[in-house]
Amino acid sequence: MKTNTTSEVVINEVATATGANQQFSALKVRGKRLFNWVAGLAILFGLWWLGGYMLYINPDTTNFADFGPIPTLKAFPGLWADGTIPDAIKSSGYRLGIALSIAISVGIPIGILLGRSRRFRELSNSPFQLLRMISPLSWEPIAVIVFLSWNQAIIFLLAIASVWPVAFATAAGLAKVDPAWFKVARNLGATRWHTLTQIILPAIAFDIVTGIRAALGVAWIVLVPAEFLGVTSGLGYSIADARETLSYDHLTAMVLTIGIIGYLLDSSLAYVIKHWCWHRAA
């Protein structure tokens, strides 16, 4: 009995020590990631400050010293208090949300057709590749004529830019699915709806969200230049307005706002991909 008790104590101590080591290793990894994250931003901020300082000490560029980080950060409270930043985020977010919704609702079915129908894939490959390689902003003159408002035109530009990453990522994910799964489903009497909802979508969820993440990046880049003309709201308009009024601190504050929001959106989708999407081990 003593021997058994001693063995149990030793096993418990080893298990406790192992658990403590694992927790310490996890904390160490998280601490290292946090340090690298902060250090990277500190380096970026330092380079930004250096650039602003060089503008300040040069008599020919002193007027542009407000591009530096200190004036930019000081401008944030005022821009938030007068509603410039919240209103711009609301307007741009509305356009982006509608456009991405259209791109997802159109891109996923197209991607599934590309992955499941060989004839559709062969017929559509050339026109889709041609359309994909056209710069989204090239459609701007046509969009202005076709659509009744600039708001609709901008949404169209964002949608046409973001639909292709969703469609092709969906098709690529479906191409990796084992065809035997569909044979088994048919043998078990699964309907097309069951095949879609129980096999296809769960299997390619990782690829779909990855495509949406890529689409978001493209749409976010197109959004700002699309808002430079024709509208009186949004992040792009705020940048153009600050440029016209020579408010350089406001301009860089809006640019920084765009970067922060884009980073948060991309990080959110990266989190979803990592924690919620089933995917094959690398």
C-alpha positions in Angstrom: 0.0 0.0 0.0 2.9 2.4 0.8 4.5 1.7 -2.5 1.2 2.4 -4.4 0.7 5.6 -2.3 4.3 6.7 -3.0 3.9 6.1 -6.7 0.7 8.1 -6.8 2.4 11.0 -5.1 5.3 10.9 -7.5 2.9 10.8 -10.5 0.9 13.7 -9.1 4.0 15.7 -8.6 5.3 15.0 -12.1 1.9 15.9 -13.5 1.8 19.1 -11.6 5.3 20.0 -12.6 4.5 19.2 -16.3 1.4 21.4 -16.1 3.3 24.2 -14.6 6.0 24.0 -17.2 3.4 24.0 -20.0 1.7 27.1 -18.5 5.1 28.8 -18.2 6.0 28.0 -21.8 2.6 29.3 -23.0 3.0 32.5 -21.0 6.6 32.9 -22.4 5.3 32.5 -26.0 2.5 35.0 -25.4 4.9 37.5 -23.8 7.3 37.2 -26.7 4.5 37.8 -29.2 3.3 40.8 -27.2 6.9 42.2 -27.0 7.4 41.8 -30.8 4.1 43.5 -31.5 4.9 46.5 -29.3 8.5 46.6 -30.5 7.3 46.6 -34.2 4.9 49.5 -33.5 7.6 51.4 -31.6 10.0 51.1 -34.5 7.4 52.3 -36.9 6.5 55.2 -34.6 10.2 56.1 -34.2 10.7 56.2 -38.0 7.6 58.3 -38.3 8.9 60.7 -35.7 12.3 60.9 -37.4 10.7 61.8 -40.7 8.5 64.5 -39.0 11.6 65.9 -37.3 13.6 66.1 -40.5 10.7 68.0 -42.1 10.7 70.3 -39.2 14.4 71.2 -39.2 14.5 71.8 -42.9 13.4 75.4 -43.6 12.0 74.4 -47.0 9.6 71.8 -45.4 8.9 73.2 -42.0 5.3 73.9 -43.0 4.8 70.1 -43.5 6.0 69.3 -39.9 2.3 68.6 -39.0 2.7 65.2 -40.8 4.7 64.1 -37.7 3.2 61.8 -35.0 2.9 64.4 -32.2 0.6 66.8 -34.2 -1.3 63.8 -35.6 -2.0 62.4 -32.2 -3.0 65.8 -30.8 -5.6 66.1 -33.6 -7.4 62.9 -32.7 -9.5 64.3 -29.8 -10.8 67.2 -31.8 -11.6 65.1 -34.9 -13.5 62.7 -32.7 -15.4 65.4 -30.7 -16.6 67.2 -33.8 -17.8 64.0 -35.4 -15.4 63.9 -38.3 -14.0 60.4 -37.5 -17.2 58.7 -36.3 -19.2 60.1 -39.3 -16.5 59.0 -41.7 -16.3 55.5 -40.2 -20.1 55.2 -40.4 -20.3 56.2 -44.1 -17.4 54.2 -45.2 -18.4 51.2 -43.1 -21.9 51.2 -44.7 -20.5 51.2 -48.2 -17.9 48.5 -47.3 -20.5 46.3 -45.6 -23.0 46.4 -48.4 -20.3 45.8 -51.0 -18.9 42.8 -49.1 -22.3 41.4 -48.6 -22.9 41.5 -52.4 -19.5 40.0 -53.1 -20.0 37.1 -50.7 -23.6 36.4 -51.9 -22.4 36.3 -55.5 -18.9 35.0 -55.1 -19.6 31.9 -53.1 -22.2 30.5 -55.5 -19.9 31.3 -58.4 -17.0 29.5 -56.6 -19.1 26.5 -55.9 -20.1 26.3 -59.6 -16.5 26.6 -60.6 -15.5 23.8 -58.3 -18.3 21.5 -59.1 -19.1 22.0 -62.8 -16.3 21.3 -65.2 -18.2 22.8 -68.2 -19.0 26.0 -66.3 -15.4 26.3 -65.2 -14.1 25.9 -68.8 -16.7 28.3 -70.3 -16.2 31.0 -67.6 -12.4 30.8 -67.0 -11.4 33.2 -69.8 -14.0 35.9 -69.2 -13.6 35.7 -65.4 -9.8 36.0 -65.6 -10.2 39.0 -68.0 -12.6 40.8 -65.7 -10.5 40.0 -62.6 -7.5 41.7 -64.1 -9.3 45.0 -64.8 -8.5 47.6 -62.2 -11.7 48.2 -60.1 -11.2 52.0 -60.4 -11.2 51.6 -64.2 -15.0 51.0 -63.9 -15.5 54.4 -62.2 -16.5 56.4 -65.3 -19.0 53.7 -66.3 -20.3 53.3 -62.8 -21.0 57.0 -62.5 -23.1 56.9 -65.7 -25.0 53.7 -64.9 -25.8 54.3 -61.3 -28.0 57.1 -60.0 -25.8 58.1 -57.1 -22.1 58.2 -56.2 -23.0 56.0 -53.2 -24.2 53.2 -55.5 -21.3 53.7 -57.8 -18.8 53.3 -54.9 -20.6 50.2 -53.7 -20.4 48.7 -57.2 -16.6 49.4 -57.4 -16.0 47.8 -54.0 -18.2 44.8 -54.9 -16.5 44.2 -58.3 -13.1 44.4 -56.6 -13.9 42.0 -53.8 -16.0 39.3 -55.6 -13.1 37.6 -57.3 -11.1 36.7 -54.2 -14.2 35.1 -52.7 -15.1 33.2 -55.8 -11.7 31.8 -56.6 -10.9 31.0 -53.0 -14.2 29.1 -52.7 -13.4 27.2 -56.0 -9.9 26.4 -54.8 -11.2 25.0 -51.5 -13.8 22.9 -53.2 -11.2 21.4 -55.5 -9.4 20.0 -52.5 -12.4 18.1 -51.2 -12.2 14.3 -51.6 -14.7 13.3 -54.4 -15.4 10.2 -52.4 -17.4 12.3 -49.9 -19.9 13.2 -52.6 -20.3 9.5 -53.7 -20.9 8.4 -50.1 -23.5 11.2 -49.7 -25.3 10.2 -52.8 -25.3 6.5 -51.8 -26.8 7.5 -48.5 -29.6 9.4 -50.2 -28.4 13.0 -49.5 -30.2 15.7 -51.4 -28.3 18.5 -53.1 -29.2 20.8 -50.3 -27.8 18.4 -47.7 -24.7 18.0 -49.8 -24.2 21.7 -49.9 -24.9 22.4 -46.2 -23.5 19.3 -44.6 -20.5 18.6 -46.8 -19.4 21.5 -49.1 -19.8 24.5 -46.8 -18.3 23.0 -43.7 -15.4 21.5 -45.7 -14.5 24.8 -47.4 -15.3 27.2 -44.6 -11.6 27.9 -44.1 -11.1 28.8 -47.8 -14.3 30.9 -47.9 -13.2 33.0 -44.9 -9.7 33.3 -46.3 -11.2 34.6 -49.5 -13.3 37.1 -47.6 -10.2 38.3 -45.8 -8.5 38.8 -49.1 -11.6 40.5 -50.5 -11.7 42.8 -47.5 -8.1 43.9 -48.0 -8.8 44.7 -51.7 -12.0 46.5 -51.0 -10.4 48.5 -48.2 -7.7 49.7 -50.5 -10.2 50.7 -53.3 -12.5 52.4 -50.8 -10.4 55.5 -50.1 -9.6 56.5 -53.7 -13.2 55.8 -54.7 -14.4 58.3 -52.1 -12.0 61.0 -53.3 -14.6 62.2 -55.9 -18.3 62.8 -55.8 -19.2 62.2 -52.2 -19.2 64.4 -49.1 -18.7 61.7 -46.5 -16.4 58.8 -45.7 -12.7 58.3 -44.9 -11.5 59.1 -48.4 -13.5 62.4 -48.5 -12.1 63.4 -45.1 -8.5 62.9 -46.4 -9.3 65.0 -49.6 -10.9 67.7 -47.4 -7.9 67.9 -45.1 -5.6 68.1 -48.1 -7.7 71.0 -49.6 -7.6 72.9 -46.3 -3.9 72.2 -45.7 -4.7 70.5 -42.4 -1.8 68.1 -42.5 -2.3 66.9 -39.0 -5.9 66.0 -39.8 -4.8 64.3 -43.0 -2.3 62.0 -41.2 -4.9 61.4 -38.4 -7.4 60.1 -41.0 -4.7 58.0 -42.7 -3.8 56.5 -39.3 -7.5 55.9 -38.6 -7.8 54.0 -41.9 -4.7 51.9 -40.9 -6.1 51.1 -37.4 -9.6 50.1 -38.7 -8.1 48.0 -41.5 -5.8 46.3 -39.1 -8.7 45.5 -36.6 -10.9 44.1 -39.4 -8.1 41.9 -40.8 -7.2 40.7 -37.3 -10.8 39.8 -36.6 -11.0 37.6 -39.7 -7.6 36.1 -38.9 -9.0 35.2 -35.5 -12.1 33.6 -37.0 -10.0 31.6 -39.4 -7.7 30.4 -36.6 -10.3 29.5 -34.0 -13.6 28.8 -35.8 -12.8 27.4 -39.2 -12.1 23.7 -39.6 -9.1 23.2 -41.9 -6.5 20.6 -42.8 -3.3 20.5 -40.8 -0.4 22.2 -42.6 
